[in-house]
Amino acid sequence: MSSFSYSHTPIKVCGLTREEDVDACAREGVNAIGFVFYEKSPRRVTPDRAHALANRLPAFITPVLLFVNAPSEMIRLCAEAVPSAWLQFHGEETPEFCAQMAKETGRRYIRALRVPLDSEEDGHKNTPKMASEIVEYTHQYSTAHAILLDAFVPGYGGGGKTFNWSLIPQNVNAHLVLSGGLTPANVGDAVRTLKNCARSFSVDVSSGVEVDKGIKDAKRIHEFVQAVRRADQTPT
């Protein structure tokens, strides 16, 4: 496995619903923004809305379309509405389904793995088996361009919960995206953790930069980005 060192950790902000939030992400140099199409999510947008918001993006910022067990017809419709977007599968989609949808739409895709919390005492459970399951997951979804690690919460993400980052095995031969409960206060620690684990990595935030579900805060986005950049300069 070859190593890769970032001078700037890529940042994705997910669950965008408003023009001003898209603009704030662009001003701060965020690398990707996510649109949620899960019907039960308070952050859900329609294909037309995603199209309008994505059209505000300057060059080199990637839109990402998040699906939870969506039918193939819906995925195709959303992909047509946002031609430059990646796909993100956050439900129980099989490796074969993900690969087929990526092929049909001509897109790269991200596959989410929801890591259990499992502890009533401190919200975490150090389960050695989970580390091996993460490695196996990257093998199962070898056609994915990134594996997103999120906390297992009701509602498929955006719950503001973190899992135990020590469960992430070292030297994972995949691009990892760390999500779940990230905030301006803890994302620096997240970046420093990832430097020791993955050959390449990104961070993904949603609730940690919100004032309400689907309503982002420009100040928090700024603070989040600045916290990541400070961690980028910290030696491992």
N, C-alpha and C positions, 0 to 999 in steps of 0.2 A: 504494500500500500504506500503510495507516495503521499508526502505531507504537503500541506498548503497553508500559507500564512496570510491572513487578511491584514491590511492596514486599516480597513474600514469594514466592520461586520455588517453584512446586508440586513436590512430591517424591513419587516412587513407589518403594516397596520391593517387589521381585519375588521369587517363589519361596518364599512362605510355606507352612509345613507344620505349625506348632505354635501352640497357643493362646497361650503366653507371648510369642511373637514378634508375633502380631497385637496383643496387649495393649500391648507395648512401642511398636509403631508408633503406636497410638492415643494413648498418653501423650505422645509426642513431637510430635504434630500432623502426622503424615504425611498427605498428601492422598489417596493411592491405594495399594492393595496388590495384588500380582499372584499368581494361582494358575496353575500350569503343568500342562497336560494332555498334554504330549508324552510318549509312552510310554517313550522312551529316557532321559529326564531323571531324575537322582537327586532332583530337587525335585518330581516328579510327585505330584499328588493326584487322588483320585477325585471325581466330582461330589458325592457325599454328604459327603465330607470338606470340600470347598470350601464347601458349604452350611453345615456346622456352624461353620467358621471365620468365614465372612462374617457369620453371625448374631451374632458377638461385637462387630462394629463399631458404634461410635456413629454418630449421624447425620452426614452430610456427608463421610464417607470412602468413596471409590469403590472397589469391587472390580473387578479386571480379569482376564479369562480369556484365557490365552495358549495358542494353538493352533499346531501345525506340521503343515501338510498334512492336517489332520483331516477326516474325512468330515462331510458336512453333518448327518447324524443325530447325531453326537457333539456337534457345536456346539450344536444345538438342545437336546439333553439337558442339557448344562452350563448353557446360558442359562436353562433352566427351573429348574435347581437353585439358581441365584444370580440372582434376578430383577432386581436393581439394577445388575448388572455391565455394564461395557463389554467389547468383544471386542478381542483383539490377535492379528493374523496375522503369524507369524514365519517362514513357510516360502516356498513358491513359489506362493502363492495369487494368482490373477489379479485385476485390478481388478473384473471382472464378478462373480467369485465373492464377493469381499469385500462388494461393494455388495448383492448378493442376500442374503447371510446377515444383513447388518445390517438389511435391509428385513424379512426374514422374522421375525427375533427382536425387531425394534423397538429395536435398540441402536445406539449410536455405536461406532466402531471405530478402532483404532490400527493402522497398517501399518508393519512394521519393514523397514528397508533395512540389509543387512549390508555394511559398508564394509571392503574388503580391507586387510590389513596389508601384505603384499607385499614386505617387506624382511627379509633375513636379518641385516643389519647392526644396525639399530636398531629393528626392529619397525614402521617406518613408511615409506611411500613417498609423496612429494609428487607426486601425479598430477593435473595440471590438469584432465584429462578428467573426473575424479571429481566435481568441483564442478558441472559442467554436468549430469552424470548425476543428482546429487541434485535439482537443479531440475527435470529432466525427470520424475523419479520422483514429485515432488509434483504434477505435472500429471497423470500417469497415474492416480494415486490421489487425485484431487481430491475424492472423496466421503469420504475419511478425515478424521476430526477431529484427527488428529495423525500425524506421521511420526516414527518412532523410529529413530534412527541408532545402530547397534550395531556392534561389531567382528566381522568375519567369522572365526569360530572353529568347529572341529568341535563338533557337539552343539547348535547353534542357541542360543548365548548362555550367559551365566553362566560364561564362561571366564576372567574377570579380565584381559582384554586391552583396551588402548586403541588407537584408530586416531588418525591425525594430524588433530587438530581444525582445523588450518589448511585442510583440504579443505572445510570447511563454507563455502559461499558466503555473502556478505553479502546482506542484504535478501531472504531467502527468504520468499515469501508463503505461509507455512504455519506451523502450530504444530509446533515441533520438540521431540522428547524425546531428550536425549542420554543414551546408555547405553554400556556396555562399559568395564570396568575402573575405574569410579569408586570412590573411597575417601574417607574423611575428609581425607586428605592432599592430594588433587588436585581435589576437587569445587569448591573455591573458584575455581580457575583455569577450570574448566569453565563455571561460571556467568558469570564475567567474559567468557569467549569468546562465549557465547551472547548476551550483551547487545548485541554488535555484529553479530549475524548474523540473528536471527529476529525477526519481529513479536511472537511470544510463544513461550515455551519452558518446559520442565520438565526435571528430571533423574530418572534411573532407576538404582537400585542393586540388586545381588543379592549377588554374591560378596564385594564390598567391605565388607559388614557381617556376614559369616559367620565362624563358627569351624569349620564343616564344611559341605558342600553340603546346603542345605536347613535348616541350623541357624543361625539368626541370633543375634547377640549384642546385648543391650540397650545395653551401653556403646557399642559401635560405632555403633549406630543413633543414639544421642544425639549422639555426636561428629560424625556425618555431618550431621545436621540443624543442629547449631550451626555447622558450617563453611559450610553453605549460607546460613544467616542472616547470618553475618559478611560473606560475599561480596555479599549483597543490599544491604548498607549501603555498599559500596565504589563510589565514582564510576567511571564508565567513562573 
